[in-house]
């Protein structure tokens, strides 16, 4: 698929900008999220892209070098551009970023050695302060040593000229280093993760020293995005694929505020939605927002096509292909639209660019409207492509969407098909909808909904023997899943009490015909994924 056509000028051009140079860390996105929470606009770009010309065009007020899996001791390992050290802007190196900084500026890095006595550290560690204070560490060490999260094999063995040590750990004698005169700082640990409790304070101190005023707000973004949409679209018509999820909903309301009835939404009901979901979505957008909406009930088409399909990838590809076909068919009713609106988020943009410049392993295909712009001769409008999920929710509140809608748990494009391992049938979907509704109702009754990132019931391709009354049953097993997460990249299971689980299992078995056994999934991500398929 060729690169989509987007606006030449993005809304962020009016904001102070911080550049994050990505060396391939699994948690680079967390750096950006922490900074956005501080009101700082930032972008992540792979190190290969960041050359002299890019730095001149981007004009960052500060730069952060991420962690990464490589070793600076290896010939050909990733390096920051030499121009970076001459720009006169503050730079913070994190983990691999620290090692790359030391290596570039005249220090020395040693490769980690296996066995006892090495300086590799993985997991929780404790950093002890040096005697000399450092503004970057204001608020640190008030109670002595600070807990941090380490993940390194190599280590800095000799500091670059001008740097001093400001913190040490058992495996990292140069855990915190800096050259305050040049505003260059480096830490061996990861301040962006929750396991470093005062990491946010360190990042806040860094951006304050760099002169950021916190001008990145959703109120400002809303005004800028509306102006950009109007400039991009003009008097042309736009269609938007409405899924009922937060991303597409905020996209639709934002574009409607910008261009009014030039927008038409197409809501494709593929028969794989949760209980009463189609009615709720159509009601909100037709009644509350008066947005032109085509409700395409194509459930028979999708369910007939899925009959006999058990492979997860085959399910996803079938649903994706049919969605494109159906959307294309109904979009013609919108009357010659020139633009297609998508709820693409910043993580989607980041993950579409491979760090190493090569193909990444596909864990599972993502359902979207890929291919539509080329087939339909349309241009893309993607007003959320600079935002993370929590920022989208904040923008939704700015736009007046009800909390009950923007606070909904994420729901996958393939819907209940991937919560029903094995063959998808109408009977199994009916059972699953009822079980899921009971589970979510339980979570709401106990006041837990907003504590949980995502929760759902799945119907396993297993039937078990049970006893109800004096009779034998042979019904399906139901699996409950609920996770906590910051961004969906990693997740932990939610620690429900045994009383809650027992009460919920009893309700499902008593209220949902077709289920006689209930289990709770305590798998984290990784090694599992949030969804079953």
KOLKOLFI-395811 format. One line per 8 residues: number of its first residue (from 1); for each residue x, y, z of C-alpha. Coordinates in nm, 3 decimals. Layout:
NUM> X Y Z  ...
//
This chain:
1> 0.000 0.000 0.000  0.144 0.336 -0.095  0.174 0.615 0.155  -0.159 0.789 0.212  -0.206 1.146 0.108  -0.231 1.371 0.412  -0.217 1.742 0.479  0.116 1.914 0.407
9> 0.106 2.103 0.736  0.026 1.916 1.058  -0.131 2.090 1.359  0.180 2.049 1.573  0.382 2.307 1.376  0.267 2.578 1.619  0.402 2.395 1.926  0.741 2.369 2.090
17> 0.878 2.034 1.977  1.087 1.763 2.136  1.245 1.490 1.925  1.273 1.132 2.046  1.533 0.937 1.849  1.429 0.572 1.851  1.697 0.306 1.875  1.445 0.022 1.895
25> 1.338 0.005 2.258  1.012 -0.176 2.331  0.907 0.114 2.555  0.997 0.416 2.341  0.630 0.505 2.310  0.613 0.543 2.686  0.865 0.828 2.669  0.634 1.014 2.433
33> 0.329 0.945 2.647  0.497 1.076 2.961  0.598 1.394 2.780  0.253 1.447 2.631  0.111 1.417 2.985  0.341 1.705 3.077  0.199 1.920 2.795  0.503 1.873 2.571
41> 0.458 1.796 2.202  0.705 1.530 2.087  0.755 1.294 1.797  0.934 0.959 1.770  1.155 0.904 1.467  1.386 0.607 1.392  1.755 0.690 1.414  1.807 0.618 1.041
49> 1.583 0.913 0.952  1.748 1.164 1.185  2.023 1.322 0.977  2.145 1.682 0.953  1.868 1.787 0.716  1.599 1.633 0.934  1.731 1.806 1.247  1.733 2.140 1.067
57> 1.377 2.099 0.946  1.238 1.963 1.273  1.420 2.225 1.486  1.372 2.050 1.821  1.395 2.242 2.146  1.536 1.926 2.309  1.621 1.568 2.214  1.584 1.234 2.395
65> 1.777 0.925 2.284  1.581 0.607 2.355  1.696 0.268 2.471  1.754 -0.017 2.228  1.861 -0.379 2.192  2.194 -0.325 2.014  2.545 -0.274 2.155  2.747 0.037 2.078
73> 3.056 -0.187 2.098  2.944 -0.357 1.777  3.075 -0.218 1.451  2.788 -0.064 1.258  2.566 -0.021 1.567  2.313 0.266 1.559  2.458 0.610 1.631  2.311 0.959 1.672
81> 2.414 1.214 1.404  2.722 1.418 1.491  2.526 1.737 1.423  2.316 1.668 1.734  2.600 1.762 1.970  2.652 2.096 1.797  2.292 2.224 1.807  2.308 2.373 2.156
89> 1.988 2.198 2.271  1.949 1.980 2.583  1.990 1.607 2.520  1.887 1.318 2.748  2.015 0.967 2.679  1.827 0.670 2.821  1.990 0.324 2.855  2.130 0.258 2.504
97> 2.092 0.632 2.452  2.332 0.692 2.742  2.584 0.451 2.597  2.555 0.603 2.249  2.608 0.949 2.398  2.917 0.844 2.592  3.062 0.663 2.292  3.003 0.962 2.063
105> 3.150 1.220 2.302  3.469 1.038 2.400  3.367 0.799 2.674  3.396 0.423 2.673  3.135 0.147 2.684  3.206 -0.215 2.771  3.000 -0.511 2.652  2.827 -0.706 2.928
113> 2.990 -1.030 3.034  2.784 -1.330 3.147  2.822 -1.478 3.495  2.873 -1.340 3.841  3.053 -1.013 3.889  2.920 -0.855 3.570  2.744 -0.521 3.559  2.433 -0.625 3.369
121> 2.106 -0.534 3.544  1.754 -0.643 3.457  1.453 -0.540 3.662  1.433 -0.337 3.979  1.745 -0.166 4.109  1.833 0.104 4.358  2.016 0.424 4.266  2.221 0.607 4.529
129> 2.290 0.982 4.489  2.629 1.143 4.451  2.710 1.438 4.675  2.687 1.705 4.406  2.328 1.825 4.346  2.184 1.842 3.994  1.873 2.039 3.887  1.765 1.742 3.675
137> 1.721 1.546 3.999  1.516 1.800 4.195  1.268 1.597 4.398  1.484 1.284 4.390  1.664 1.118 4.680  1.455 1.295 4.943  1.430 0.968 5.133  1.765 0.825 5.030
145> 1.810 0.580 4.742  1.554 0.574 4.461  1.403 0.260 4.301  1.445 0.242 3.923  1.397 -0.008 3.641  1.709 -0.135 3.466  1.740 -0.338 3.148  2.100 -0.338 3.024
153> 2.383 -0.574 2.952  2.649 -0.325 2.839  2.762 -0.048 3.070  2.951 0.279 3.063  3.308 0.213 3.177  3.454 0.561 3.132  3.279 0.897 3.118  3.314 1.137 2.828
161> 3.503 1.459 2.903  3.288 1.716 3.085  3.055 1.459 3.245  3.026 1.383 3.615  2.851 1.107 3.810  2.531 1.200 3.993  2.394 0.856 4.079  2.514 0.497 4.101
169> 2.364 0.150 4.127  2.522 -0.190 4.202  2.544 -0.274 3.833  2.582 0.077 3.691  2.853 0.293 3.851  2.747 0.568 3.608  2.369 0.528 3.652  2.312 0.906 3.629
177> 2.564 1.127 3.452  2.558 1.478 3.319  2.739 1.771 3.170  2.518 2.057 3.297  2.721 2.321 3.110  2.616 2.169 2.776  2.281 2.044 2.911  2.370 1.685 2.822
185> 2.235 1.420 3.059  2.227 1.041 3.055  2.072 0.769 3.270  2.124 0.394 3.252  1.774 0.315 3.380  1.433 0.375 3.219  1.254 0.679 3.368  0.959 0.632 3.131
193> 0.828 0.310 3.291  0.603 0.294 3.597  0.861 0.083 3.778  1.072 0.400 3.813  0.834 0.589 4.046  1.002 0.929 4.012  1.083 0.895 3.644  0.811 1.145 3.558
201> 0.974 1.400 3.790  1.307 1.356 3.611  1.145 1.405 3.268  0.956 1.708 3.397  1.278 1.863 3.524  1.443 1.798 3.187  1.172 1.968 2.979  1.153 2.261 3.219
209> 1.527 2.315 3.186  1.480 2.302 2.808  1.228 2.586 2.831  0.907 2.400 2.745  0.600 2.588 2.863  0.350 2.302 2.833  0.165 2.446 2.532  0.033 2.109 2.412
217> -0.335 2.093 2.517  -0.639 1.927 2.364  -0.822 2.258 2.358  -0.553 2.407 2.136  -0.529 2.089 1.930  -0.904 2.095 1.866  -0.894 2.447 1.720  -0.587 2.373 1.509
225> -0.725 2.042 1.381  -1.053 2.202 1.277  -0.865 2.470 1.085  -0.647 2.207 0.920  -0.947 1.992 0.819  -1.119 2.292 0.660  -0.802 2.387 0.472  -0.747 2.031 0.350
233> -1.106 1.947 0.253  -1.243 2.277 0.128  -1.597 2.225 0.003  -1.548 1.854 -0.082  -1.742 1.569 0.073  -1.595 1.328 0.329  -1.700 0.979 0.436  -1.600 0.820 0.765
241> -1.611 0.455 0.861  -1.779 0.454 1.202  -1.707 0.146 1.412  -1.856 0.259 1.741  -1.513 0.277 1.902  -1.365 0.587 2.058  -1.121 0.665 1.775  -1.370 0.670 1.491
249> -1.630 0.848 1.706  -1.396 1.134 1.797  -1.280 1.153 1.434  -1.640 1.184 1.315  -1.744 1.449 1.568  -1.429 1.655 1.509  -1.472 1.652 1.130  -1.844 1.726 1.160
257> -1.762 2.029 1.374  -1.523 2.143 1.101  -1.734 2.087 0.786  -2.088 1.997 0.899  -2.303 1.806 0.651  -2.014 1.762 0.408  -1.945 1.454 0.625  -2.134 1.125 0.595
265> -2.063 0.833 0.829  -2.099 0.471 0.728  -2.160 0.227 1.012  -2.109 -0.132 0.899  -2.282 -0.383 1.126  -2.099 -0.708 1.058  -2.304 -0.912 1.304  -2.008 -0.941 1.540
273> -2.092 -0.654 1.776  -2.167 -0.665 2.147  -2.520 -0.671 2.282  -2.723 -0.362 2.176  -2.411 -0.196 2.035  -2.550 -0.108 1.692  -2.855 0.062 1.844  -2.640 0.263 2.086
281> -2.398 0.385 1.821  -2.665 0.478 1.568  -2.868 0.652 1.839  -2.577 0.866 1.959  -2.477 0.985 1.614  -2.819 1.034 1.462  -2.994 1.181 1.764  -2.727 1.359 1.970
289> -2.509 1.488 1.685  -2.741 1.483 1.384  -2.458 1.353 1.167  -2.566 1.201 0.833  -2.529 0.827 0.885  -2.570 0.520 0.667  -2.646 0.214 0.880  -2.536 -0.085 0.674
297> -2.667 -0.408 0.828  -2.452 -0.667 0.654  -2.448 -0.929 0.930  -2.570 -1.214 0.707  -2.297 -1.145 0.451  -2.019 -1.162 0.712  -2.153 -1.455 0.910  -2.219 -1.664 0.600
305> -1.863 -1.595 0.478  -1.717 -1.699 0.816  -1.906 -2.028 0.824  -1.661 -2.315 0.870  -1.360 -2.083 0.922  -1.153 -2.160 1.231  -0.808 -2.010 1.164  -0.770 -1.669 1.337
313> -0.583 -1.507 1.049  -0.837 -1.635 0.799  -1.115 -1.482 1.010  -0.942 -1.146 1.025  -0.864 -1.139 0.654  -1.218 -1.239 0.559  -1.366 -0.968 0.779  -1.119 -0.709 0.648
321> -1.187 -0.797 0.285  -1.564 -0.785 0.327  -1.546 -0.462 0.520  -1.363 -0.297 0.232  -1.620 -0.426 -0.017  -1.921 -0.327 0.191  -1.784 0.012 0.282  -1.707 0.083 -0.081
329> -2.060 -0.017 -0.183  -2.236 0.202 0.071  -1.994 0.493 0.039  -2.127 0.547 -0.310  -2.449 0.662 -0.143  -2.255 0.956 0.009  -2.253 1.130 -0.327  -1.906 1.161 -0.472
337> -1.693 1.196 -0.161  -1.330 1.290 -0.231  -1.193 1.218 0.118  -1.196 0.917 0.348  -1.168 0.986 0.723  -0.984 0.737 0.945  -0.920 0.728 1.318  -0.550 0.649 1.277
345> -0.360 0.713 1.602  0.005 0.800 1.662  0.098 0.445 1.776  -0.033 0.318 1.440  0.192 0.567 1.261  0.495 0.471 1.470  0.441 0.097 1.434  0.401 0.125 1.057
353> 0.771 0.216 1.034  1.004 -0.073 1.111  1.290 0.033 1.340  1.546 -0.167 1.144  1.404 -0.076 0.806  1.288 -0.432 0.741  0.973 -0.633 0.791  0.851 -0.695 1.143
361> 0.703 -1.022 1.263  0.327 -1.024 1.223  0.162 -1.137 1.546  -0.184 -1.080 1.404  -0.330 -0.878 1.120  -0.501 -0.552 1.215  -0.849 -0.489 1.080  -0.877 -0.149 0.914
369> -0.980 0.003 0.585  -0.644 -0.050 0.419  -0.665 -0.034 0.041  -0.973 0.185 0.023  -0.805 0.513 -0.078  -0.639 0.350 -0.382  -0.949 0.156 -0.490  -1.179 0.453 -0.454
377> -0.944 0.725 -0.574  -0.980 0.905 -0.241  -0.750 1.108 -0.018  -0.718 1.049 0.355  -0.818 1.274 0.641  -0.656 1.152 0.964  -0.699 1.422 1.229  -0.591 1.199 1.519
385> -0.262 1.075 1.376  -0.059 1.284 1.625  -0.249 1.153 1.930  -0.228 0.867 2.177  -0.542 0.693 2.302  -0.564 0.890 2.627  -0.530 1.214 2.429  -0.813 1.102 2.199
393> -1.034 1.056 2.504  -0.938 1.403 2.630  -1.021 1.548 2.287  -1.354 1.364 2.296  -1.437 1.539 2.623  -1.343 1.873 2.461  -1.590 1.790 2.184  -1.868 1.706 2.429
401> -1.889 1.332 2.378  -2.043 1.168 2.687  -1.806 0.999 2.932  -2.007 0.680 2.897  -1.902 0.671 2.532  -1.542 0.792 2.532  -1.458 0.586 2.840  -1.561 0.259 2.676
409> -1.312 -0.023 2.672  -1.139 -0.086 2.338  -1.322 -0.321 2.103  -1.144 -0.495 1.813  -1.248 -0.442 1.452  -1.317 -0.815 1.395  -1.545 -0.799 1.698  -1.668 -1.113 1.868
417> -1.517 -1.333 1.595  -1.182 -1.327 1.776  -1.347 -1.388 2.113  -1.501 -1.705 1.979  -1.205 -1.938 1.900  -1.294 -2.200 1.644  -1.590 -2.170 1.411  -1.813 -1.865 1.450
425> -2.186 -1.941 1.444  -2.495 -1.735 1.515  -2.585 -1.955 1.812  -2.240 -1.920 1.969  -2.244 -1.544 1.916  -2.582 -1.517 2.088  -2.448 -1.705 2.391  -2.131 -1.497 2.397
433> -2.318 -1.165 2.381  -2.522 -1.253 2.687  -2.222 -1.373 2.887  -2.023 -1.062 2.797  -2.312 -0.837 2.898  -2.337 -1.006 3.239  -1.961 -0.972 3.297  -1.955 -0.602 3.207
441> -2.265 -0.541 3.418  -2.089 -0.703 3.714  -1.784 -0.485 3.664  -1.999 -0.171 3.653  -2.203 -0.275 3.957  -1.884 -0.311 4.159  -1.747 0.025 4.039  -1.448 -0.130 3.861
449> -1.507 -0.035 3.498  -1.276 0.268 3.490  -0.994 0.079 3.666  -0.979 -0.176 3.386  -0.828 -0.118 3.041  -1.032 -0.390 2.870  -1.266 -0.666 2.984  -1.464 -0.924 2.793
457> -1.599 -1.277 2.787  -1.485 -1.536 2.536  -1.657 -1.859 2.437  -1.410 -2.144 2.421  -1.437 -2.421 2.159  -1.482 -2.668 2.445  -1.795 -2.830 2.582  -1.793 -2.975 2.930
465> -2.017 -3.195 3.140  -2.204 -3.028 3.424  -2.494 -3.081 3.660  -2.784 -2.839 3.690  -3.062 -2.944 3.920  -3.076 -3.320 3.883  -2.987 -3.315 3.516  -2.671 -3.355 3.316
473> -2.556 -3.066 3.097  -2.306 -3.062 2.815  -2.245 -2.695 2.739  -1.974 -2.444 2.653  -1.694 -2.318 2.875  -1.671 -1.941 2.911  -1.344 -1.755 2.970  -1.339 -1.413 3.135
481> -1.054 -1.171 3.066  -0.982 -0.831 3.220  -0.654 -0.643 3.201  -0.490 -0.327 3.323  -0.264 -0.140 3.084  -0.125 0.201 3.000  -0.135 0.175 2.621  -0.222 -0.186 2.532
489> 0.140 -0.270 2.444  0.181 -0.459 2.772  -0.088 -0.569 3.013  -0.147 -0.743 3.345  -0.458 -0.931 3.448  -0.693 -0.745 3.682  -0.683 -0.890 4.037  -1.052 -0.952 4.098
497> -1.143 -1.092 4.438  -1.255 -1.454 4.459  -1.593 -1.330 4.582  -1.637 -1.121 4.266  -1.537 -1.407 4.038  -1.764 -1.650 4.219  -2.058 -1.413 4.202  -1.997 -1.343 3.833
505> -1.961 -1.712 3.742  -2.286 -1.790 3.923  -2.472 -1.517 3.736  -2.342 -1.627 3.397  -2.427 -1.992 3.452  -2.773 -1.907 3.587  -2.860 -1.636 3.333  -2.697 -1.758 3.010
513> -2.826 -2.080 2.861  -2.548 -2.271 2.689  -2.267 -2.216 2.945  -2.197 -2.445 3.239  -1.838 -2.355 3.328  -1.655 -2.024 3.382  -1.280 -1.958 3.407  -1.070 -1.644 3.458
521> -0.761 -1.578 3.244  -0.457 -1.463 3.447  -0.212 -1.444 3.155  -0.018 -1.119 3.113  0.090 -0.958 2.785  0.348 -1.076 2.701  0.352 -1.375 2.674  -0.017 -1.367 2.577
529> -0.204 -1.104 2.379  -0.503 -0.920 2.520  -0.746 -1.079 2.276  -0.759 -1.456 2.230  -0.705 -1.444 1.853
//
